[in-house]
Amino acid sequence: MRPGRPVAVKQDHAGRNKAARPAPARPGAAARVAVAGAAPRHGLARVLSKAGICSRSEAARWVQDGRVSVDGKTVLDPEFPVRSGHQVVRVDGQPIGERAHVYVLLNKPRGLVTTTTDEQGRQTVYQCFEGAGLPWLAPVGRLDKASEGLLLFSSDPEWAAAITSHVGGIHKTYHVQVDALVGPAQLAAIAAGAEHEGQWLAAESVSLLRQGEKSCWLEVVLAEGRNRHIRRLLEVHGLGVQRLVRVAIGDLQLGALAKGSWRHLDQTEIAALRAPST
């Protein structure tokens, strides 16, 4: 008998040895390597969102509405597992592909909310892009309704995550008008941080820009941004915010861009924001 995998041997009633069926083979190293090297599966809605076509919630609605197919079959489950690059995904019959990501800087006006749609009927930042022919873009972080200034949008979720990360994130710089005069001791106290509603709020630096008779402008730099971070931090110190303008993210400056206007980022600016500043 030729050498091969082991053969089970047992005896018959007369005591003679007889060959039984070969023992079933266990998956070998080659099979394990093949499985390990397979492309990872992701939910269908996530695949659409990662392609920069729409938001994940909008993608889920498209799937449930029967607009999306995988390998020619309509799929109604937003979590249906898909291997990107190995299966053909179509929306309204058109295959999706890797699109070039878009990166945009907007000078957000005061009074607009940072959301795609608002259930209260308030105006949103997306009205600034009306008629521009841009693909779907997600805001990179938030500015509340009363805040203004530099707000980024992109179809690249990984790039956005690096900017908004709370761990080693990129510094954001704000110019803030407060309703009182602030001296050196109070500036140091603000920078040291304070607890507000169970959260510790702090700033990387706080400095005086200019002052009038009853108010002054501060420059506040944050390494992370919680909800209404600066307003809450200043409230602890008895200061009310009259205006709050984000003027920089990392080395990217708002500059002289008019309110409500936007521009594309260049490749140098995009690359500079891919990693946290030091």
C-alpha positions as CSV (number, residue, x, y, z in Angstrom):
1,M,0.0,0.0,0.0
2,R,1.3,3.4,-0.9
3,P,2.2,5.7,2.0
4,G,-0.6,8.1,2.7
5,R,-2.8,9.2,5.6
6,P,-3.4,6.7,8.4
7,V,-5.9,3.9,7.8
8,A,-8.0,2.6,10.7
9,V,-7.6,-1.2,11.2
10,K,-9.9,-3.5,13.1
11,Q,-10.4,-7.3,13.4
12,D,-13.2,-9.4,12.0
13,H,-15.0,-12.2,13.9
14,A,-12.2,-14.7,12.9
15,G,-9.5,-12.4,14.4
16,R,-8.2,-11.4,11.0
17,N,-7.2,-7.7,10.5
18,K,-9.3,-5.8,7.9
19,A,-9.1,-2.3,6.7
20,A,-11.8,0.1,7.7
21,R,-12.7,3.3,5.9
22,P,-9.9,5.9,6.1
23,A,-10.2,8.2,9.1
24,P,-11.6,11.6,8.1
25,A,-8.9,14.1,7.4
26,R,-8.7,17.2,9.6
27,P,-8.4,20.6,8.1
28,G,-4.8,21.1,7.3
29,A,-2.6,24.2,7.5
30,A,-3.5,25.2,3.9
31,A,-7.2,25.3,4.8
32,R,-6.5,27.4,7.9
33,V,-4.3,29.8,5.9
34,A,-7.1,30.2,3.3
35,V,-9.6,31.1,6.0
36,A,-7.3,33.5,7.7
37,G,-6.5,35.2,4.5
38,A,-10.1,35.8,3.5
39,A,-11.3,39.4,3.2
40,P,-13.2,40.4,6.4
41,R,-17.0,40.7,6.2
42,H,-18.8,43.9,7.1
43,G,-22.5,44.9,7.3
44,L,-24.0,46.1,4.1
45,A,-24.9,49.5,5.5
46,R,-21.4,50.0,6.7
47,V,-19.9,49.0,3.3
48,L,-22.1,51.7,1.6
49,S,-21.1,54.3,4.2
50,K,-17.4,53.5,3.9
51,A,-17.7,54.0,0.1
52,G,-18.6,57.6,0.8
53,I,-22.0,57.3,-0.8
54,C,-24.2,58.2,2.2
55,S,-24.4,58.1,6.0
56,R,-24.7,54.7,7.7
57,S,-28.3,55.5,8.8
58,E,-29.3,56.5,5.3
59,A,-27.6,53.4,3.9
60,A,-29.8,51.3,6.2
61,R,-32.9,53.0,4.8
62,W,-31.8,52.4,1.2
63,V,-31.3,48.7,2.0
64,Q,-34.7,48.4,3.7
65,D,-36.3,50.2,0.8
66,G,-35.0,47.5,-1.6
67,R,-32.6,49.7,-3.5
68,V,-29.5,47.7,-2.8
69,S,-28.4,44.3,-4.3
70,V,-25.4,42.0,-3.6
71,D,-24.3,39.8,-6.5
72,G,-27.5,40.5,-8.3
73,K,-29.9,39.7,-5.4
74,T,-31.8,42.4,-3.6
75,V,-30.9,42.4,0.1
76,L,-33.2,44.0,2.8
77,D,-31.0,43.5,5.8
78,P,-28.6,46.4,6.6
79,E,-26.4,44.0,8.5
80,F,-26.1,41.5,5.7
81,P,-22.4,40.5,5.7
82,V,-20.4,41.5,2.6
83,R,-16.8,41.1,1.6
84,S,-15.7,44.4,0.0
85,G,-13.9,43.8,-3.3
86,H,-15.2,40.3,-3.6
87,Q,-18.9,40.9,-4.1
88,V,-20.7,43.3,-6.4
89,V,-22.9,45.8,-4.5
90,R,-25.3,47.9,-6.5
91,V,-27.5,50.8,-5.6
92,D,-30.5,51.4,-7.9
93,G,-28.7,49.0,-10.3
94,Q,-25.5,51.0,-10.4
95,P,-22.4,49.3,-8.9
96,I,-20.5,51.2,-6.2
97,G,-16.8,51.6,-6.4
98,E,-14.0,53.2,-4.5
99,R,-14.6,56.9,-5.0
100,A,-12.1,59.7,-4.4
101,H,-12.8,61.1,-0.9
102,V,-13.8,64.7,-0.6
103,Y,-12.5,67.1,2.2
104,V,-14.1,70.4,2.8
105,L,-13.6,73.3,5.2
106,L,-16.7,75.5,6.0
107,N,-16.9,78.7,7.9
108,K,-20.0,77.8,9.9
109,P,-22.3,80.8,10.6
110,R,-23.9,81.2,14.0
111,G,-27.5,79.9,14.1
112,L,-27.1,76.7,12.1
113,V,-27.2,73.2,13.6
114,T,-24.7,70.6,12.7
115,T,-26.9,67.8,11.4
116,T,-28.2,66.6,8.1
117,T,-31.9,67.2,9.0
118,D,-33.5,68.6,12.1
119,E,-36.7,67.4,13.5
120,Q,-37.4,70.8,14.9
121,G,-37.2,72.4,11.4
122,R,-34.1,74.5,12.2
123,Q,-31.7,75.5,9.5
124,T,-28.7,73.2,9.1
125,V,-25.1,73.6,8.0
126,Y,-26.0,71.7,4.8
127,Q,-27.8,74.7,3.4
128,C,-24.3,76.1,2.8
129,F,-23.6,73.4,0.2
130,E,-26.9,73.7,-1.7
131,G,-26.3,73.6,-5.5
132,A,-22.6,72.8,-5.1
133,G,-22.9,69.2,-6.5
134,L,-20.9,67.7,-3.7
135,P,-21.3,64.0,-2.8
136,W,-22.6,63.1,0.7
137,L,-20.3,64.5,3.4
138,A,-20.3,63.9,7.1
139,P,-19.3,66.7,9.6
140,V,-16.0,66.0,11.3
141,G,-17.0,66.8,14.9
142,R,-19.6,69.4,15.8
143,L,-20.2,73.0,16.5
144,D,-23.3,73.8,18.4
145,K,-26.0,76.2,17.1
146,A,-24.6,79.3,18.8
147,S,-21.0,78.6,17.8
148,E,-19.3,79.5,14.6
149,G,-16.1,79.1,12.6
150,L,-14.0,76.2,11.2
151,L,-16.0,73.0,10.6
152,L,-14.7,70.2,8.5
153,F,-16.7,67.8,6.3
154,S,-15.5,64.6,4.6
155,S,-16.5,61.3,3.0
156,D,-13.5,59.7,4.6
157,P,-14.5,58.2,8.0
158,E,-11.0,57.0,9.0
159,W,-9.6,60.5,8.4
160,A,-12.4,62.0,10.4
161,A,-11.9,59.6,13.3
162,A,-8.2,60.6,13.7
163,I,-9.3,64.3,14.1
164,T,-12.1,63.7,16.5
165,S,-10.4,61.0,18.6
166,H,-10.4,61.7,22.4
167,V,-7.1,59.9,22.7
168,G,-4.1,61.8,21.2
169,G,-6.5,63.9,19.1
170,I,-5.6,67.0,17.2
171,H,-5.8,70.3,19.1
172,K,-8.6,72.7,18.3
173,T,-8.2,76.5,18.9
174,Y,-11.1,78.8,19.7
175,H,-11.5,82.5,20.2
176,V,-14.1,83.2,22.9
177,Q,-15.7,86.5,23.9
178,V,-16.8,86.4,27.6
179,D,-19.0,88.9,29.5
180,A,-16.4,90.0,32.1
181,L,-12.7,90.9,32.4
182,V,-10.4,88.0,33.2
183,G,-7.1,88.4,35.1
184,P,-4.0,86.1,35.1
185,A,-5.0,84.1,38.2
186,Q,-8.4,83.3,36.7
187,L,-6.9,82.3,33.4
188,A,-4.6,79.8,35.2
189,A,-7.6,78.5,37.1
190,I,-9.6,77.9,33.9
191,A,-6.7,76.1,32.3
192,A,-6.3,73.9,35.3
193,G,-9.8,72.5,34.7
194,A,-12.9,71.9,36.7
195,E,-15.6,69.3,37.3
196,H,-19.0,70.0,35.8
197,E,-22.0,67.5,36.1
198,G,-19.6,64.6,36.8
199,Q,-17.2,65.3,34.0
200,W,-13.7,66.8,34.2
201,L,-13.3,69.7,31.8
202,A,-9.9,71.2,31.1
203,A,-8.0,73.2,28.4
204,E,-4.5,72.8,27.1
205,S,-4.1,76.6,27.4
206,V,-6.1,79.7,28.0
207,S,-4.7,83.2,27.2
208,L,-6.0,86.7,26.9
209,L,-6.3,88.1,23.3
210,R,-7.8,91.5,24.0
211,Q,-10.1,93.3,26.4
212,G,-12.6,96.1,26.4
213,E,-14.3,97.9,29.3
214,K,-16.7,95.0,30.3
215,S,-15.7,92.0,28.2
216,C,-12.7,90.3,26.7
217,W,-11.6,87.8,24.2
218,L,-9.8,84.6,25.2
219,E,-7.9,82.0,23.1
220,V,-8.7,78.5,24.4
221,V,-7.0,75.4,23.0
222,L,-8.5,72.0,23.6
223,A,-7.0,68.6,23.2
224,E,-10.5,67.0,23.4
225,G,-13.9,68.4,23.0
226,R,-16.9,67.3,25.1
227,N,-20.4,68.5,24.5
228,R,-20.4,72.4,25.1
229,H,-17.0,71.9,26.6
230,I,-15.8,75.6,26.7
231,R,-19.2,77.0,27.7
232,R,-19.5,74.6,30.6
233,L,-15.9,75.2,31.7
234,L,-16.2,78.9,31.7
235,E,-19.6,78.7,33.5
236,V,-17.9,77.0,36.4
237,H,-15.8,80.2,36.7
238,G,-18.7,82.5,36.5
239,L,-18.2,83.6,32.9
240,G,-20.8,83.7,30.2
241,V,-19.9,83.2,26.5
242,Q,-21.0,85.9,24.1
243,R,-19.3,84.5,21.0
244,L,-17.4,81.3,20.3
245,V,-15.4,80.9,17.1
246,R,-13.3,77.9,16.2
247,V,-10.3,79.4,14.3
248,A,-8.0,76.3,13.9
249,I,-7.8,72.5,13.9
250,G,-4.1,71.5,14.3
251,D,-2.2,73.8,11.9
252,L,-5.2,74.3,9.6
253,Q,-6.4,77.9,10.0
254,L,-9.9,79.3,9.2
255,G,-8.2,82.4,7.7
256,A,-10.2,85.0,5.9
257,L,-12.9,82.6,4.5
258,A,-16.3,84.4,4.6
259,K,-19.1,83.2,6.8
260,G,-21.1,80.5,5.1
261,S,-18.4,79.9,2.5
262,W,-16.5,76.7,2.0
263,R,-13.4,75.4,0.2
264,H,-11.7,72.1,-0.7
265,L,-8.7,71.2,1.4
266,D,-5.5,70.6,-0.6
267,Q,-3.4,67.5,-0.3
268,T,-0.9,69.0,2.1
269,E,-3.7,70.0,4.5
270,I,-5.3,66.6,4.3
271,A,-2.1,64.8,5.0
272,A,-1.2,67.1,7.9
273,L,-4.5,66.2,9.7
274,R,-4.1,62.4,9.3
275,A,-2.0,62.2,12.4
276,P,-2.3,64.0,15.7
277,S,-0.2,67.1,16.0
278,T,2.7,67.2,18.5
